[in-house]
């Protein structure tokens, strides 16, 4: 089997999570400046076998697309053309930021660490990936 990578895409930063090769455990990998994501992925894919990309899909409470979807669509298109052999699926990412913040509180992180937006993005990507694994 190969790994699955999940993205919590943002205009400035993108949180990235990855599974183990057996696709059992989702773990935070990193948060990267969005403008550097394709060079990061190119390097990562030289050393790791990845079979699927999971991209968070922001939605409103009424299930309509969020405003940030306009920034995610071009990313998905470029992801598909840059890595055409790796399929892309979307996973609802509603409430992942709140869940991320709550998990940091639950784990005992001090307030200063909880304000680290890069960490929130990485944890959000992990939640997106866990959601995919749970529902697949």
C-alpha positions as CSV (number, residue, x, y, z in Angstrom):
1,X,0.0,0.0,0.0
2,X,1.0,3.6,-0.3
3,X,0.4,6.7,1.8
4,X,-2.4,9.2,1.6
5,X,-1.8,12.9,1.9
6,X,-4.4,15.4,3.1
7,X,-4.4,19.2,2.7
8,X,-6.0,21.9,4.7
9,X,-5.4,24.5,2.0
10,X,-5.1,28.2,2.8
11,X,-4.1,31.3,0.9
12,X,-1.0,31.8,3.0
13,X,-0.3,28.4,4.7
14,X,-1.4,24.8,3.9
15,X,-1.5,22.1,6.6
16,X,-0.4,18.7,5.4
17,X,-1.1,15.3,7.0
18,X,-0.1,11.8,5.9
19,X,-1.0,8.2,6.7
20,X,1.4,5.4,7.3
21,X,1.9,3.0,4.4
22,X,-0.9,0.7,5.8
23,X,-3.2,3.7,5.8
24,X,-4.2,3.1,9.5
25,X,-2.9,6.2,11.2
26,X,-3.2,9.8,10.2
27,X,-0.4,12.1,11.4
28,X,0.5,15.7,10.9
29,X,3.3,16.1,8.5
30,X,3.9,19.9,8.3
31,X,2.5,23.3,7.5
32,X,4.1,25.0,4.5
33,X,3.8,28.3,2.8
34,X,1.2,27.7,0.1
35,X,3.4,29.2,-2.6
36,X,6.0,26.4,-1.9
37,X,3.6,23.5,-1.9
38,X,4.4,22.1,-5.3
39,X,8.2,22.1,-4.8
40,X,7.6,20.4,-1.4
41,X,5.4,17.8,-2.9
42,X,7.8,17.1,-5.8
43,X,10.6,16.4,-3.3
44,X,8.3,14.4,-1.0
45,X,7.1,12.2,-3.8
46,X,10.6,11.3,-4.8
47,X,11.0,9.4,-1.6
48,X,7.5,8.3,-0.7
49,X,4.8,6.4,-2.5
50,X,1.5,8.2,-2.4
51,X,-1.7,6.8,-3.9
52,X,-4.3,9.5,-3.0
53,X,-4.6,13.2,-2.3
54,X,-7.4,14.3,0.1
55,X,-8.3,18.0,0.0
56,X,-10.5,19.7,2.5
57,X,-13.8,21.1,1.1
58,X,-15.0,24.1,3.1
59,X,-18.7,24.4,3.2
60,X,-21.3,26.7,4.8
61,X,-23.7,25.3,7.4
62,X,-26.4,25.0,4.6
63,X,-24.0,22.8,2.6
64,X,-23.2,25.4,0.0
65,X,-19.6,26.1,-1.0
66,X,-17.6,28.5,1.3
67,X,-16.0,31.6,-0.1
68,X,-12.6,30.1,0.2
69,X,-13.5,27.4,-2.4
70,X,-12.5,29.9,-5.1
71,X,-8.9,29.7,-3.9
72,X,-8.9,25.9,-3.6
73,X,-10.2,25.1,-7.1
74,X,-7.1,26.4,-8.9
75,X,-4.9,24.5,-6.4
76,X,-6.8,21.2,-7.1
77,X,-6.6,21.8,-10.9
78,X,-2.8,22.4,-10.7
79,X,-2.4,19.4,-8.3
80,X,-4.2,17.2,-10.9
81,X,-2.1,18.4,-13.8
82,X,1.2,18.3,-11.9
83,X,0.6,14.8,-10.4
84,X,-1.9,13.2,-12.9
85,X,-1.4,9.6,-11.6
86,X,-2.6,10.5,-8.1
87,X,-6.4,10.8,-7.7
88,X,-7.9,13.6,-5.7
89,X,-10.9,13.4,-3.5
90,X,-12.6,16.1,-1.4
91,X,-13.7,15.8,2.3
92,X,-15.9,18.2,4.1
93,X,-13.8,20.3,6.4
94,X,-16.5,22.1,8.4
95,X,-15.5,22.7,12.0
96,X,-11.9,21.3,11.6
97,X,-10.4,24.5,12.9
98,X,-12.6,24.4,16.0
99,X,-11.9,20.7,16.5
100,X,-8.2,21.4,16.0
101,X,-8.3,24.1,18.7
102,X,-10.2,21.9,21.1
103,X,-7.8,19.0,20.6
104,X,-4.9,21.4,21.5
105,X,-6.8,22.4,24.7
106,X,-7.5,18.8,25.5
107,X,-3.9,17.9,25.1
108,X,-2.8,20.6,27.6
109,X,-1.1,23.0,25.2
110,X,-0.5,26.4,26.7
111,X,-2.4,29.3,25.2
112,X,0.7,30.6,23.4
113,X,1.1,27.3,21.5
114,X,-2.6,27.2,20.7
115,X,-2.2,30.5,18.9
116,X,0.3,29.0,16.5
117,X,-1.8,29.0,13.3
118,X,0.6,26.7,11.5
119,X,0.0,24.1,14.1
120,X,-3.8,24.6,13.8
121,X,-3.5,24.0,10.0
122,X,-1.5,20.8,10.5
123,X,-3.9,19.5,13.0
124,X,-6.8,20.4,10.7
125,X,-5.3,18.5,7.9
126,X,-4.9,15.5,10.2
127,X,-8.6,15.7,11.2
128,X,-9.5,15.9,7.5
129,X,-7.4,12.8,6.8
130,X,-8.8,10.9,9.9
131,X,-12.3,11.7,8.6
132,X,-11.5,10.2,5.2
133,X,-10.0,7.1,6.8
134,X,-13.0,6.7,9.1
135,X,-15.5,7.0,6.2
136,X,-13.8,5.1,3.4
